[in-house]
Amino acid sequence: MKLKNILCGILVCGAFCACSDQEPENSNKPGSFDGKAYLRVNITDANSTRATGGDLEYGDATEHEVVNADFFFYDTNGIFIARANVWDSGTENEDNPAGNIEFFGKSVIVLKGLTETNHPKHLVTVLNTPEDFEPANTLDEMKTLLAGSIYNGSHFTMSTTSYGRTSAAVPYFVTEVSESDFKKELDEAQNATPVDIYVERLAAKVTLRVDNDKLVPVDGKPGIYKVKVTVAGDPNQQEQGTQTGAADIYVRFLGWGLNATAKDSYIVKNIETAWSDADLGFVWNDAVRFRSYWGKSYNYGKQDGKYPDVSAEAAIAEYLNYINADNLTKQFGQSAYCAENSNTSEIVSEYLHSAVTSILLKAQILDENEQPLEMIRYNGTLYKRNDYLNYVLNTLQKGNKLNLYCLEDEATGKYVQIDHNCVELANDRDGKVYLKLKPLAAGTSLYRKSGETYAPATDTELGEVEKNMKDFNAYNEAIGYKDGLMYYNIPIEHLNNAATTTDAENKRVIPVAKYGIVRNHHYVVTVNSLTKIGKGIFDPEEEIVPGKNDEKDTYYVGARINILSWKIVNQNVNL
C-alpha cells in the first residue's frame, strides 16, 4: 500500500531572520546571527486512545493524509524564533505498529542564523496547518491560540501532544530540544539520533452503530423495529371519553448527527498538570505514551457560553453550534468528526442538555403498513393527530371555551361542533404545538350557538377561541411528530464513571469528565435497545436544543458507549 503524502526532505528555516509571512512580528526577538545548525527529528503520530486502553482500530485514508508540516521554534524564554515547513512524497510502512505508534518519519531541519551558544529550546509542531494560521509570539500565547479550524481543507490538523512532564519547567505541549541535538554539518545530522516529536489530531471521531443481535428488527423488515406504547383513542369514538391502551407502533431510524459541537479549538491541547486521578475518576496522564486523556476545550469553565434552553436561543450561543433535523444524515456505521468540547462539573451540571456534545438520532414512527404516523404527545400520553385535535376541542367545549359550529346540512339547518377538519397544528418551537383554526373558504362561516339559535361568529369571537386553543397548552405542552419524525438525544460520555449526586441545595452534581469530547479520541456509541419513542420534530429546519425537561428521557435509546483508540495506519518515513 502506497501513500502520496508522507514527511520527507530537508526543512530550511531562516531563524531570527525569516520572512514576515512566516513569523509574527515580535519586538522581543533576539538579534540575528550568521551561523547554521542542523536538527534531525522523528515525527510520530500518537494514536487516539482511552485511558484504560482498549481495542485498536485502523482509520481510512482521509484520516491520515498530510499536506504540510510546520515547525515553530521558541527560545529558552518562550519567545518565538522561527518557522520551518516541508511535506514531500514517500512510501508507507505496511507492518503493524508496536505499542501506540501509528507512523513515524525523519527529517533534518536546517536552522540559519545560529551561533554555537544560542539555540532554540522548545519546538511546537503542526501538521496540516489551517490556512492563514500564524504562530504566537510567545509560548504562553501559543497555549491558548485558536486554530480557526480542525482541518486544512479536508485534511485533519495535528499538533504536538500534551501531557504532564517530569519537570514542571517544561511546557506540557512542546518538544524540548537541547544544544547537543543541533549539528554543524548535514552529514552529521543525518546520522544523529533524532529528536522524537509526537503529534495528535485536533479532531475527535464519533461513530454510531446498532447491535441487531440485541435490538432485533421486525422479521422481513430490516431497519424497522417494533415498540409497544400507550396510545389514546378518539374521544368521539368512545362512550366514556378518551381511553388509552397498549399498541404496537414501528420505528425506522433515518440518520444521525452531532449537536452542540465546538465552533473552534485551541491549536494545542490544554491541560492542568495539577489534575488528580481521584478527581477525574481515571488515570488521565500517560507520559509513557506521550499523551493524556482529558483536556480543556476553548470554552472550558467559561460562564459566558450562553448555553441555550430553547431553539430560539441557538443563534446567540457563544461557543457551540446546533443543527436541525434536515442535517441528521449520517447512517449507522458511519463516523462524524468535531472539535473537542469539555467543561467543568459546574457548567455540565447546570447545562447538560445544551453544553455537552451529543448524538441526535432521527427516526420516524410508522404504522403496520410502514406509512408515517403523525402523533402528538400530551401530558405523557400519545395521541394520533386527529384524535388529539378532537380531544382538545371536546375539552374546550366542556369548559365553555369553544362554542363553534359549522353548517353541516343547509337544507335541514343542521349544525355540528367543529372537529379536526376545521383546525390545524401551529408551531410553537422546540417541537411544541398548539391548535388554531384553518382559514375559512370564501363565502363560509363558523357559527356561535346561543340557546337554539346559531349566528356567524365575529372576528373578535374567533380570536377569543384561538386564544383559548393556545392557552390550552400553557401548562401542559403538546409535542408534535410531523410526518412521524422524532429524535433521540444521546449525550456523549467520557471516562469518569462516578455517579451523579446532589448538593446541599438538592441540585444535581455531575462529576467532571463524565461527559465530554476530547481531541484524538474515538467515541463509539452502540444502540442496543429501544423501548420508547423519542421527542417529536415538528419543524425539520429548526435548530434542535434539547430542553432541561427532556433530560429524564435522554436515554430512550439504550446506548453502550466505548472510547477506543483511533488507530489510523503505520507509516515509517525516513528522511
N, C-alpha and C positions, 0 to 999 in steps of 0.2 A: 504494500500500500504506500502510495507516494503523497506527499503534501506539497502544495505550491508555495506555502509561506512558512518558513522557519528561520530562526535567527542565525545569521552568519555574517562575516565580513569584518572590516575594520571600521570602528567608530571614531570619527575625528571631531574634536570639540575645541573651540577656541576659548580655553579657560581664561577668565579675567578680561578677555578682550573679544567676546563673542558678539555677533551681530545683534542689533537691537531687537530684531524679530525673534530671537532665540532666547532671550532672557529679559526679565523685567528691569526697569531702571532701579538702581539701588545706590544711593549716595554713600552707604556704609561699606561698600565693597573694598577689599584690599587693592593695592595698586597692581599694575601689570608687571609680568616677568618675562624673561626671554627663553627659559628652559623648556624642555619637553620630557614627558614621562608616559609610560605605557602601563595600563591596568588590565589584567585578564580577569574576566568574570564568567560565571557559570549561572545561567538563568534557569530556575526550576519553578514549574507551576505546581503549587501546593494544592492538591485536590480538596474540594469541599468535603467536610465530614462532620459527624456529630461527635459530641464529647465522649460518648460511650462506645465509639467505634461503629460497627455495623457493616452491612454488605457494601461492596464497592460496585461501581457501575460506570460503564463507558458512555460517553456522550456522542453526539453526531458531529459532523464536520463543521457545522456552523458555530459550535461551541468552543472550538479550539483554533480557528483561523486567526492569524495575526498579520497585520499590515504595517505596523510600525512599532518601534521600541524607543522610548525616551529615557535618558538618564540625567537626573538632576543632582548636581553636586553642591554640598554645603561645607563650610569650614568648621573648625572646632567650636566657633562661637554661634554656629547655626545660621550663618549668613550665606546667601546664595552665591555660588561661584560661576557655574557653567551648566550648559545643557548639551548633550550629545544624543544622536539618534541614528539608527540604521535598521533595516529589515530586508533580508535577501532570501533567495531560494535555497533549498536543500532537500534532504531525504528524511523520511520518517523511520523511526525505530519500530519494528514490528514485535519486539519481545515484550513480555509482560513486565510491568514495573516492580521494583522492590519497595515494600513499605508504602509510603504515601506519595511517592514521586510520580508525577504524570509525564512531564517532559523536561529535558534539560538541554541547554545549548551553551556553547562557549563563545566568547567574543573578546577581542582586545580593543580597549578604548584608548585612544590617543589624546592626551591632555597637553595642550600647549600653554606656554606662559608660566611654567612652574620652576621653582628652584629646588635645590636639594633639601631645603629646610621648611618648605611651605607646601603642603599637600592637602587636598580635601579630606575631611574626616567622615562625612556622612553621605550616603547615596540613597535617593528615592527613585525607584524605577517604575515606569508606567508603560504598559503595552496597550496598543490600540488607543492611543491618547485621543480624547474627544477633540473635535475640531475647535480651533481657536483657544484651546486651553493654554494658559500661561502659568508658570510656577510662581510660588510666593517668594517674597524677598527673604523670609526667614523660615526656619523650621517650625517655630511657633505658629506662624501664619499658615504654613503648609498643612499643618494638622487639621485645621478647620476650613481649608479651602474647598469650595464646592466644585464638583466635577462638571456640572452642567448637563451631563448625560452619563448613562452607564454603557453607552455604545460609542463606537466610531463607525458611523454608517450602520451596517448590520453586524459589526464585529464587537465582541464583548471586551470592554475595558478592564484591565487588570492593574493592580498596583502592589507594591511591596507589602508583605503580610505584616500584621500587627499582633504582637504577643508580649507578655511580660518578660523582661530580660533579667539576668542575674544581677547586673549592675543597674541601679536606678539612674545612673548618669547617662545611660544610652537611651535615646528616644526609642519608643517601642515600635515605630513604623519605619525605621531606616535600616539599611545595611551599613555596618560600620567598616570602614577601610582604614588601614594603617600605612605608615610611610614605607614599610617593607613590601607592601603589595605593589608599589609603583616601581617600574624598571626603566632604566635609561635606554635600553636597546630593545627593538621589536623582537629580535630572535630570543632574547632572554625572557620577555613577557610571554611569548607563545609557548614556552616550555615550563613556565612557572605554575605553581599551584593556584588555581583560580579562586577568586572571591565568589562564594555562593550567594546568589540572590534568589529569594523566594517570593513569588507573587500569587495573588488570589484575585478572583473576579469581584467586581463591584456588585454584580447581579446575584440574586437568589433565584432558584428554579423551583417551580411548583408543578406537580403532576397529580391529576385526579384519575383514579381508577375505580372500577366497580368489581366486586367479588361476586360473580354469578353462581358460585357454589353456595354462598350464604344468602345472597339476595337473588332468588330464583325467578326468572321471567315466567310469564304465562306460557303454558305449553303451546308451541307452534307460533308464538308471537314474540320473537326476540326483541329485547329492548323495551318491553311493556310489562309492568308489574301491577299486581292486584293489591289494593289496600281496602280494608274494611273500616268504614267510618259511619258516624251517626249523621243522618240526613233528615231534615224536617220535611214534612209533606205539605201539600197545598191546603191552606185553611178552608178554601172554598169547596174542597172535595171531602171534608171530614166533618162529621156531625158535632164532634166535641172540640172543634177548632184545631189549631196546629198541633200535630203529634210528631214524634220523632221515632226513628227506627234504624237498625243497622242496615247498611247497604254496601255492596261492592262497587268500588269505582276503580279506574285504571289510570296509571301514571306512566307517561313517557318522558324520559329525560331528553332535553333538546340541546343543551350546551352549557358551558360554564365560562367564568372569567374571574379575574382578581379585582377586588374592590378595596377602596381606601389604601391605595398604593402611594408611596412617597413621590413627590414631584422632583426631588433632586437627591444627591448623595455627596458625602464627603469623598474626596479623591482617595484618601487613605482611611482605613478603618480606625475609628476612635474607641478607645477602651479606658478603663480606670484600673491601673495596676493594683490598687488597694482593694478591689473586689475580693470577696471571700467565697470559697466554695460553699460554705454553710449558708450564706445569704442567697446565693443563686440556685442552690439545690443540685448542683452538679460540678464536676471538675471543669472549670471554664478555661484555664490556661494550659497550653500544651507546647511548652518550649522545645521539647524533643522533636516535635513535628513542625515547629516554626509557625504555630497558628494559635488561635483562640476561638471560643465557641459562644461568646456573647459580645455585643458591641453596641455603641451608641449611634443611632442614626441622627441625621442633622436636625430632627425635631425632638430629640430625646430631652425630656424634662422641661420643655418649653410650654409655658402656660398660655401663650398667645395663639395656640393652634386653631382656635375657633372650630372645634370639632362639632359637626352639626348634629342636631337631633331629628331634623326633618329634611326632605329633599330640597325644599326651597332655600335652605342654608348651604347647600353643597358648593355653590359657586364662591362663597366667601371663605371656605376652608383655607387656612394658611399654608399647610404643608402636604395635604393629601388630595388625591384625585378619586372621584366616584364615577361609576359608569352606569349606563342604562341597560335595560333588558335586551335591546337590539344588538348590543355588543357582546352578549354572552354566547360566543360561537365556538369555543374550544370543545372538542369531543373527548370522551373518556380515553385515557391513554396518551393524550397529547399534553404538552407542557406549556407553561407560561412563565415569563420572567419579569422581575420587578426589582426596584432598588430596595435596600434594607429599610425596615420600619420597626423600630423597637422603642420602648418607652418605660418610664418609671412605673412602679406599683401604683402611685397616686393617680396618675393620668389614666392608666388602663382600668383601674378600679372604677373611676368615675365615667369613663367614656368607652367602655368595652365595645359597645355597639357601633361606634364610628371611628375610634382611634386605632383599631387593630386591623391589619390587612386580613381579608377573609376571602374565601371562595364563595361566589354566588353561583348556585347550580339552578339553571332554569329548567322547568318541567311543565307538563301540560296534563290536565285532567281530561280523561276520555270516558265515554260510555262503553257499553259492551260491544258496540259496533265500531269502536275506535274513532268516534266523532268527538270533537271538542265539547266539553260540558261546562257551560258557563255557570259559575257558582257565586254565592255570597256567604261570607262568614259573619254572623251577627250574634253577639252575646254568647260566644262559644259554640254556636250551632251552625251547621252548614245548611244552606238552602239552595235549591235550584233557582235560577234567576227569576223566573216568573212567579214561583212560589213565594219568594221573598217580597217581590213587589206587591203581591196580593196581601201578604201578611202585614206590611206597613200600612197599606190603605185600610184594611179592616180595623187595625188598631187605632188609627186616626179617627175613623168613623165612630168607633165605640167611645172615643174621648171627645166627641163633638168638635173635631178639628179638621173635618174633611167636608162633608155635605156638598159633594159634587156628583152630578149625574150626567149621563148622555142620553139622547133620544134614540131608543132602540127601534121603535116602530112608530113612524109618524101617523100612520092610518089609525092605529089603536090608541095613540097617545101614551105609549109605554116608555117609561124612563127606568134606567138601571144605574146603580152605583158604578162609577168608573172602575176599571180594573187595570191589569198590567198592560193592556193595549194602549192605554191613554197616558202612560208615564214612561220615563226612561231614567237611566242612571247618569249622574253627573260626577265628574272627577273632583275630589277634594284633596288630591295629592297623597303620596305615600300609600297608594292602594285604597285609600278611604273613598267611599262613595255615598251619595245621598240621592233621593228621588226628586225629580222635577217633572212638570207637565210637558208633554210633547207639544210642539207648535200645532195650533188648530188649522185644519184645512179651511180654505176660503169659503165663507158662507156658512160655517158651522159654529156651534156654541156649546159650552158646558153650562149646566143649569144648577141653580140652588133650589132646595126644597124648603117651603115654608108652609106647614100644615099639609094640605093636599095639593098645594099649588107649586108649579115649577116656573122659574123665571131665569133668563140668561144671566150668568154670573158676570159681574163687572170686572174690569181690570184690577181694581183695588181688591175685590174679593178673591180673585185668582192669585194675586200677590200674597195675600194672607195665607192661603192654602199652601203655596210654595214655601213660605217661611216655616209653616208648621212641618212640612215634609223635611226640610233641612234640620230643623230643631229636633226632629225625632232622633237624630244621631248625635245630639250634643253630648250625651254622657255615655253612650254605648256605640262605638264606631262600627260601621259596616265596611268590610274589606271585599272589594270586587275582584273576581277572577275572570277578566275579559278573555273570551275565547279559551277559557280554562287555564290561562297562564299563571304561573306562580314561581317562587324561588325559595331555595333553602340557603340559609346563611351559615357558613362554617368558618368561624374564626380560626386562624392557623396557630397551632400551639408550637411552642419551642420545647425546651428540655426540662424545665422545672415542674416536677410532678406534685409539688406540695399542694395541699388542699386550700381552697378559698375559705377565708374566715370572716368574722365580723369584728368591728372595733367596739369601744365602749358606747358609741352612739348608734350601734347596730347597723353601721354602714359596711358594705362589702369591702373586703381587702383581698385583692388578687396578688399573689406573690410575684415579685419581679422575675422576668424571664419565663413565666408560664405561657405567655403569648408573645409572639414577635417573629419578625423575619430578619435573619442575619445573612450578610453577604456570603457568597460562596457555599451556601448550604442548599441542599436539595430536599424539599418537603414533599413527601409522597402521601397523599390522602386517599384512603380506600373506603368506598361506600359499601357497607356490608349488611345494612338492614334498612327497612322502610316501613314505618308504622303509622304515620300521619301525613297529612298534606302540608305543603309549605305556606308561605304568605302570598296572598294574591297580588298579581300585577294588573293594574287597570290601564296604565299608560306606559307602553314599552319604551317610549322616548324620554321618559323622566328618569333622572339620576336616582339610583337606589341608595337610601340611607336607612339601614335597619334601625328601628326605634328602640328606646330603652324597654318599652313594654314587650318587645319581641324576644328579649333575651331568654325568657323562660322556655321559648320554643326554638332556641338556636339549633338544638340537635334533634330536630325531626328526623334527620338522616343520621343513622348510626355511622360514625366515622372512626377509622383507625388511622392514626397519624404517625408515620415513621419519618425520621430525619436521616437521610442516607448520605454517604459520601458521594460527591459528584465526580466520579471517575471518568475523565474525558478520553485521554489517549496517551500512549507513551511516545515521547519524542526525544531521541538522542541527537543533539545538534552540536557538532564540533566546528568551531570557527578558527 
